[in-house]
């Protein structure tokens, strides 16, 4: 019976980590459904972007108040994980405050943990007020109803509970230290939890141990729960922001990629010595010809699917979108959320059918993202610029537009007229080629 708590702890730890690894494998599989893309260039710049944007939070502080609060929560999450390491070692070995021999250094760490825990509690309360009482515009958009709103609040509740449990654990521990309880080494400085001592006055040692152990267990089990909740939550960006910023677009934001197949056809047309009947598509006889653009998640690149999973649902992209501001249906945040939802649906299809995708009669286009949304985009890149973790909603919009134009000839009539004028007149306007430069001669 002496080792029963250690055995139970190891079992819980293995179950939590095992389930997390299972979810990570599923996540990687879903992302790999996308097309490969070469992101091996400019590694030094990519590393610099990752450290600057993901680790340094440089794009978060564009909005100072939420940026500062987010940095507090982010730093608290990182720093308090050192305390989690101590809990894990104590749980496995049956020790208590195994890092206490560090002396003054340990005191500094515990004091830092407590101060950050209090700051996180304050930040979480402010975030909750902003979402639920002040109801900022970007948090009450149509796509934020239902699960997205519930998920955002649940994350705040979990973080609040974890910090309260941490301070309760420390407060009870400190009181036990003052009472010279067996096994409770006198170590650590408790600048915040010491104010909880009045609540513990008059309690017996056994009652305090029950409170301390309960808070200890609930804290670590809560962390394991939160670790596995990440996969189902917008908080997955805690992990994915780093690879996402590394693989982010490096070129000018207004630059679009040429389709290699179209480029080859143009070169063929411009080369008088070319064999017009040669196969320049790179597709062998009998192989399926790849389609232009994207109509479903498998047509997107792996980076775009990583973008979808990384989306924080903060709404900064939608808040900056001129189309959305003028009442149009487009919301860049919804584009990313829809892409992720469809990718999850495809992943569940694979799970049910043992790794084989069976046509479900759905696709990203029309079933999730409407054509009205796609054509409302002005391609201004405001959403890309605003995203704090280098997500590119515009690339998905343009790929789906490309599919509509080149596979379905389904461009709006205004665009068809413009493209017809360019083809026939060399200009977007319905003037003949002899008159198309007359405007330059006007005074």
C-alpha positions as CSV (number, residue, x, y, z in Angstrom):
1,X,0.0,0.0,0.0
2,X,3.0,2.3,0.5
3,X,3.6,2.5,-3.2
4,X,0.0,2.6,-4.3
5,X,0.0,6.5,-4.8
6,X,3.1,6.2,-7.0
7,X,1.6,3.4,-9.0
8,X,-1.6,5.3,-9.5
9,X,0.3,8.4,-10.5
10,X,2.5,6.6,-13.1
11,X,-0.7,5.0,-14.5
12,X,-2.4,8.4,-14.8
13,X,0.7,9.9,-16.3
14,X,1.2,7.1,-18.9
15,X,-2.5,7.3,-19.8
16,X,-2.4,11.1,-20.3
17,X,0.8,11.1,-22.3
18,X,-0.3,8.0,-24.3
19,X,-3.6,9.7,-25.3
20,X,-1.8,12.9,-26.2
21,X,0.6,11.0,-28.5
22,X,-2.4,9.3,-30.1
23,X,-3.9,12.6,-30.8
24,X,-0.7,14.1,-32.1
25,X,-0.4,11.1,-34.6
26,X,-3.9,11.7,-35.8
27,X,-3.2,15.4,-36.2
28,X,0.0,14.7,-38.2
29,X,-2.0,12.2,-40.4
30,X,-4.7,14.8,-41.1
31,X,-2.2,17.5,-42.1
32,X,-0.3,15.1,-44.4
33,X,-3.5,14.6,-46.4
34,X,-2.6,17.9,-48.0
35,X,-0.2,18.4,-50.9
36,X,3.5,18.6,-50.2
37,X,5.1,22.0,-50.5
38,X,8.7,23.0,-50.5
39,X,9.5,25.0,-47.4
40,X,13.2,24.2,-47.1
41,X,14.4,27.6,-48.3
42,X,15.8,30.4,-46.1
43,X,16.0,28.4,-43.0
44,X,17.8,31.2,-41.0
45,X,14.9,33.6,-41.8
46,X,12.3,31.0,-40.9
47,X,14.0,30.3,-37.5
48,X,14.2,34.0,-36.9
49,X,10.5,34.4,-37.7
50,X,9.6,31.6,-35.3
51,X,11.5,33.0,-32.4
52,X,10.3,36.6,-33.1
53,X,6.6,35.8,-33.7
54,X,5.8,32.6,-31.8
55,X,8.2,32.9,-28.9
56,X,8.6,36.7,-28.8
57,X,4.9,37.5,-29.3
58,X,5.8,40.5,-31.5
59,X,2.5,40.6,-33.4
60,X,0.4,40.2,-30.2
61,X,1.5,43.6,-28.8
62,X,0.1,45.5,-31.8
63,X,-3.0,45.7,-29.5
64,X,-1.2,46.5,-26.2
65,X,-3.8,45.6,-23.6
66,X,-4.8,42.1,-24.9
67,X,-1.2,41.6,-26.0
68,X,0.2,42.2,-22.5
69,X,-2.4,40.0,-20.9
70,X,-1.7,37.2,-23.4
71,X,2.1,37.5,-22.7
72,X,1.3,37.1,-19.0
73,X,-0.7,34.0,-19.6
74,X,1.9,32.7,-22.0
75,X,4.8,33.3,-19.7
76,X,2.9,31.8,-16.8
77,X,2.2,28.7,-18.9
78,X,5.9,28.3,-19.7
79,X,7.3,29.1,-16.2
80,X,4.8,27.1,-14.2
81,X,5.7,24.0,-16.3
82,X,9.0,23.9,-14.3
83,X,6.8,23.3,-11.2
84,X,5.0,20.6,-13.2
85,X,8.3,18.8,-13.7
86,X,8.8,18.8,-9.9
87,X,5.3,17.4,-9.4
88,X,6.0,14.6,-11.9
89,X,9.3,13.6,-10.3
90,X,7.7,13.7,-6.8
91,X,4.8,11.6,-8.1
92,X,7.0,8.9,-9.6
93,X,9.5,8.7,-6.7
94,X,7.2,9.5,-3.8
95,X,9.4,12.5,-2.8
96,X,8.2,15.9,-1.8
97,X,9.6,19.1,-3.3
98,X,12.5,17.2,-4.8
99,X,14.1,20.5,-6.1
100,X,14.2,22.0,-2.6
101,X,18.0,21.4,-2.2
102,X,18.5,24.2,-4.7
103,X,18.0,26.5,-1.7
104,X,17.7,30.2,-2.5
105,X,17.2,29.3,-6.2
106,X,14.3,27.2,-5.3
107,X,12.8,30.0,-3.2
108,X,13.0,32.3,-6.1
109,X,11.3,29.8,-8.4
110,X,8.4,29.2,-6.1
111,X,7.9,32.9,-5.5
112,X,8.0,33.5,-9.3
113,X,5.5,30.7,-9.8
114,X,3.1,32.2,-7.3
115,X,3.3,35.7,-8.7
116,X,2.7,34.5,-12.2
117,X,-0.2,32.3,-11.0
118,X,-1.8,35.5,-9.5
119,X,-1.2,37.4,-12.7
120,X,-2.7,34.6,-14.8
121,X,-5.8,34.6,-12.6
122,X,-6.2,38.4,-13.1
123,X,-5.6,38.1,-16.9
124,X,-8.1,35.2,-17.2
125,X,-10.8,37.2,-15.4
126,X,-10.2,40.2,-17.7
127,X,-10.4,38.0,-20.8
128,X,-13.6,36.5,-19.5
129,X,-15.1,39.9,-18.9
130,X,-14.1,41.1,-22.4
131,X,-15.8,38.0,-24.0
132,X,-18.9,37.8,-21.9
133,X,-19.7,41.1,-20.3
134,X,-18.2,43.7,-22.6
135,X,-18.8,41.4,-25.6
136,X,-16.3,42.8,-28.0
137,X,-17.5,42.7,-31.6
138,X,-15.0,40.2,-32.9
139,X,-16.1,37.7,-30.2
140,X,-19.8,37.7,-31.1
141,X,-19.6,37.1,-34.9
142,X,-21.9,34.4,-36.3
143,X,-19.1,31.8,-36.5
144,X,-18.4,32.2,-32.7
145,X,-21.8,30.9,-31.6
146,X,-22.1,27.4,-30.0
147,X,-18.9,25.4,-29.5
148,X,-16.3,28.1,-30.3
149,X,-17.8,30.4,-27.6
150,X,-18.1,27.5,-25.1
151,X,-14.6,26.3,-25.9
152,X,-13.1,29.8,-25.3
153,X,-14.8,30.0,-21.9
154,X,-13.9,26.5,-20.9
155,X,-10.2,27.3,-21.5
156,X,-10.5,30.3,-19.2
157,X,-12.2,28.2,-16.5
158,X,-9.6,25.5,-16.7
159,X,-6.7,27.9,-16.4
160,X,-8.4,29.7,-13.5
161,X,-9.0,26.4,-11.7
162,X,-5.5,25.2,-12.3
163,X,-4.0,28.4,-10.8
164,X,-6.3,28.3,-7.8
165,X,-5.4,24.7,-7.1
166,X,-1.7,25.5,-7.4
167,X,-2.0,28.3,-4.8
168,X,-4.2,26.2,-2.5
169,X,-1.7,23.4,-2.7
170,X,1.1,25.7,-1.7
171,X,-0.9,27.4,1.0
172,X,-1.7,24.1,2.7
173,X,1.9,23.0,2.2
174,X,3.2,26.1,3.8
175,X,0.9,25.7,6.8
176,X,2.0,22.1,7.2
177,X,5.6,23.3,7.1
178,X,4.9,25.7,10.0
179,X,3.4,22.8,12.0
180,X,6.5,20.7,11.4
181,X,4.4,18.0,9.7
182,X,6.3,14.8,8.7
183,X,7.5,14.7,5.1
184,X,6.8,18.4,4.5
185,X,10.3,19.9,4.1
186,X,10.6,23.6,4.9
187,X,11.4,25.0,1.5
188,X,10.1,27.7,-0.8
189,X,8.9,31.3,-0.4
190,X,5.1,31.8,-0.8
191,X,4.3,35.5,-1.4
192,X,0.7,34.9,-2.5
193,X,-0.4,31.6,-0.9
194,X,0.7,32.8,2.5
195,X,-2.4,35.0,2.6
196,X,-4.5,31.8,2.5
197,X,-3.2,30.7,5.9
198,X,-6.2,32.3,7.8
199,X,-8.4,29.8,6.0
200,X,-6.4,26.9,7.4
201,X,-6.2,28.1,11.0
202,X,-7.5,25.5,13.5
203,X,-7.3,22.6,11.1
204,X,-5.6,19.4,12.1
205,X,-2.6,18.0,10.3
206,X,-4.6,15.2,8.7
207,X,-7.2,17.7,7.3
208,X,-4.4,19.9,5.9
209,X,-2.7,16.9,4.3
210,X,-6.0,16.0,2.7
211,X,-6.4,19.5,1.3
212,X,-2.8,19.6,0.1
213,X,-2.9,16.2,-1.5
214,X,-6.3,16.8,-3.1
215,X,-5.1,20.0,-4.6
216,X,-1.9,18.3,-5.7
217,X,-3.7,15.5,-7.4
218,X,-6.4,17.7,-9.0
219,X,-3.7,20.1,-10.3
220,X,-1.6,17.5,-12.1
221,X,-4.7,15.6,-13.3
222,X,-6.1,18.9,-14.6
223,X,-2.9,19.6,-16.4
224,X,-3.0,16.1,-18.1
225,X,-6.7,16.7,-19.0
226,X,-5.8,20.1,-20.4
227,X,-2.9,18.6,-22.4
228,X,-5.4,16.3,-24.1
229,X,-8.1,18.9,-24.4
230,X,-5.8,20.9,-26.7
231,X,-6.5,18.7,-29.7
232,X,-10.2,19.5,-29.5
233,X,-9.7,23.2,-28.8
234,X,-8.5,26.4,-30.4
235,X,-5.7,26.3,-27.8
236,X,-3.9,23.9,-30.0
237,X,-2.0,27.0,-31.2
238,X,0.1,26.7,-28.0
239,X,1.9,23.9,-29.7
240,X,1.4,24.6,-33.4
241,X,2.3,28.3,-33.4
242,X,6.0,27.4,-33.6
243,X,5.9,25.2,-36.7
244,X,3.3,27.5,-38.3
245,X,5.4,30.6,-38.0
246,X,8.4,28.6,-39.2
247,X,6.6,27.5,-42.3
248,X,4.9,30.9,-42.9
249,X,5.1,32.7,-46.2
250,X,8.3,34.6,-46.7
251,X,7.7,36.4,-50.0
252,X,5.8,39.6,-50.5
253,X,2.2,39.3,-49.3
254,X,0.8,40.5,-52.6
255,X,2.7,37.9,-54.7
256,X,0.7,34.9,-56.0
257,X,2.2,31.6,-57.2
258,X,2.1,30.7,-60.9
259,X,0.6,27.3,-61.8
260,X,3.4,25.3,-63.4
261,X,1.1,23.6,-65.8
262,X,-0.2,26.9,-67.1
263,X,3.3,28.3,-67.3
264,X,4.3,25.2,-69.4
265,X,1.4,25.8,-71.8
266,X,2.3,29.4,-72.3
267,X,5.9,28.6,-73.0
268,X,4.7,26.0,-75.5
269,X,2.5,28.6,-77.3
270,X,5.4,31.1,-77.4
271,X,8.0,28.6,-78.8
272,X,7.7,28.3,-82.6
273,X,9.9,25.2,-82.6
274,X,7.9,23.4,-79.9
275,X,6.1,20.1,-80.6
276,X,2.4,21.0,-80.2
277,X,1.5,17.4,-79.7
278,X,4.1,16.7,-77.0
279,X,2.9,15.7,-73.5
280,X,4.1,18.6,-71.3
281,X,1.8,18.0,-68.4
282,X,4.0,15.4,-66.6
283,X,1.0,13.1,-66.4
284,X,1.4,9.6,-67.8
285,X,-1.3,8.0,-69.9
286,X,-4.0,6.6,-67.6
287,X,-3.1,8.8,-64.7
288,X,-5.6,11.2,-63.2
289,X,-4.9,14.8,-64.3
290,X,-4.6,17.0,-61.2
291,X,-7.2,19.7,-61.0
292,X,-6.7,23.4,-60.9
293,X,-7.2,25.0,-57.5
294,X,-8.9,23.5,-54.5
295,X,-12.5,22.3,-53.8
296,X,-11.7,20.2,-50.7
297,X,-9.1,19.9,-48.0
298,X,-7.0,17.3,-49.8
299,X,-6.4,19.8,-52.6
300,X,-4.8,22.3,-50.2
301,X,-1.2,22.2,-49.1
302,X,0.1,20.8,-45.8
303,X,1.0,24.3,-44.7
304,X,-2.6,25.5,-45.3
305,X,-3.9,22.6,-43.3
306,X,-1.4,23.4,-40.5
307,X,-2.7,27.0,-40.7
308,X,-6.3,25.7,-40.1
309,X,-5.3,23.8,-37.0
310,X,-3.2,26.7,-35.7
311,X,-6.0,29.2,-35.8
312,X,-6.5,30.9,-32.4
313,X,-10.0,32.1,-33.3
314,X,-9.0,35.5,-32.0
315,X,-10.8,37.3,-34.8
316,X,-8.1,39.8,-35.6
317,X,-8.2,38.8,-39.2
318,X,-12.0,39.3,-39.5
319,X,-11.8,42.5,-37.5
320,X,-9.4,44.0,-40.1
321,X,-11.2,42.6,-43.2
322,X,-12.7,45.4,-45.3
323,X,-15.3,43.1,-46.8
324,X,-16.5,42.0,-43.4
325,X,-16.5,45.6,-42.2
326,X,-18.8,46.6,-45.0
327,X,-21.3,43.9,-44.2
328,X,-20.3,41.2,-46.6
329,X,-20.5,37.5,-45.7
330,X,-16.8,36.9,-45.7
331,X,-14.9,36.2,-42.4
332,X,-11.3,35.0,-42.8
333,X,-11.6,33.4,-39.3
334,X,-14.6,31.4,-40.5
335,X,-12.6,30.3,-43.6
336,X,-9.9,28.8,-41.3
337,X,-12.5,27.3,-38.9
338,X,-14.4,25.7,-41.8
339,X,-11.3,24.3,-43.2
340,X,-10.4,22.7,-39.8
341,X,-13.9,21.4,-39.3
342,X,-13.9,19.8,-42.8
343,X,-10.4,18.3,-42.2
344,X,-11.7,16.8,-38.9
345,X,-14.7,15.4,-40.7
346,X,-12.4,13.7,-43.2
347,X,-10.2,12.4,-40.4
348,X,-13.1,10.8,-38.7
349,X,-14.1,9.2,-42.0
350,X,-10.6,7.7,-42.1
351,X,-10.9,6.5,-38.5
352,X,-14.3,4.8,-39.2
353,X,-13.1,3.2,-42.4
354,X,-9.7,2.0,-41.1
355,X,-7.6,4.5,-43.0
356,X,-9.5,4.5,-46.3
357,X,-11.6,7.6,-47.2
358,X,-15.1,6.8,-48.4
359,X,-16.8,9.5,-50.4
360,X,-19.3,11.2,-48.1
361,X,-20.7,13.5,-50.8
362,X,-19.3,16.6,-49.2
363,X,-16.5,19.0,-49.9
364,X,-15.1,22.2,-48.4
365,X,-16.6,24.3,-51.3
366,X,-20.3,24.9,-51.0
367,X,-20.8,22.5,-48.0
368,X,-18.7,24.6,-45.7
369,X,-17.5,27.7,-47.5
370,X,-19.9,29.5,-49.9
371,X,-19.0,31.1,-53.2
372,X,-20.4,34.4,-51.9
373,X,-17.7,34.4,-49.2
374,X,-14.9,33.6,-51.7
375,X,-15.9,36.3,-54.1
376,X,-16.3,38.9,-51.4
377,X,-12.6,38.9,-50.7
378,X,-10.6,41.9,-52.0
379,X,-7.3,40.0,-51.7
380,X,-5.9,43.0,-49.7
381,X,-3.9,40.7,-47.3
382,X,-5.2,42.6,-44.3
383,X,-6.1,39.3,-42.6
384,X,-2.6,37.9,-43.3
385,X,-1.0,41.0,-41.8
386,X,-3.2,40.9,-38.7
387,X,-2.7,37.3,-37.8
388,X,-0.5,36.9,-34.7
389,X,0.7,33.5,-35.7
390,X,1.3,33.9,-39.5
391,X,-1.9,32.2,-40.8
392,X,-2.7,32.9,-44.5
393,X,-6.5,32.7,-45.1
394,X,-6.1,34.4,-48.4
395,X,-4.2,31.5,-49.9
396,X,-7.1,29.2,-49.3
397,X,-9.6,31.7,-50.8
398,X,-7.5,32.2,-53.9
399,X,-7.0,28.4,-54.4
400,X,-10.8,27.9,-54.2
401,X,-11.4,30.8,-56.6
402,X,-8.9,29.2,-59.0
403,X,-10.9,26.0,-58.9
404,X,-14.2,27.9,-59.6
405,X,-12.7,29.8,-62.6
406,X,-10.5,27.1,-64.2
407,X,-12.5,23.9,-63.4
408,X,-16.1,25.2,-63.4
409,X,-15.9,28.4,-65.4
410,X,-18.0,29.8,-62.5
411,X,-16.5,33.3,-62.1
412,X,-19.0,36.2,-61.6
413,X,-20.2,37.8,-64.8
414,X,-18.2,41.0,-64.0
415,X,-15.0,39.0,-63.9
416,X,-15.9,37.1,-67.0
417,X,-16.5,40.3,-68.9
418,X,-13.1,41.7,-67.7
419,X,-11.2,38.6,-68.6
420,X,-12.9,38.5,-72.0
421,X,-11.9,42.2,-72.6
422,X,-8.3,41.4,-71.7
423,X,-8.2,38.4,-74.0
424,X,-9.8,40.3,-76.9
425,X,-8.7,43.9,-76.4
426,X,-5.6,43.7,-74.2
427,X,-7.2,45.8,-71.5
428,X,-10.0,45.3,-68.9
429,X,-12.2,47.9,-70.7
430,X,-14.4,47.3,-73.7
431,X,-12.3,49.4,-76.1
432,X,-10.6,48.1,-79.2
433,X,-6.8,47.8,-79.1
434,X,-6.4,50.9,-81.3
435,X,-8.2,53.1,-78.8
436,X,-7.2,51.6,-75.4
437,X,-4.4,54.2,-74.8
438,X,-6.4,57.2,-75.8
439,X,-6.8,58.1,-72.1
440,X,-3.1,58.9,-71.9
441,X,-3.5,61.7,-74.5
442,X,-6.2,63.5,-72.6
443,X,-5.3,66.8,-70.8
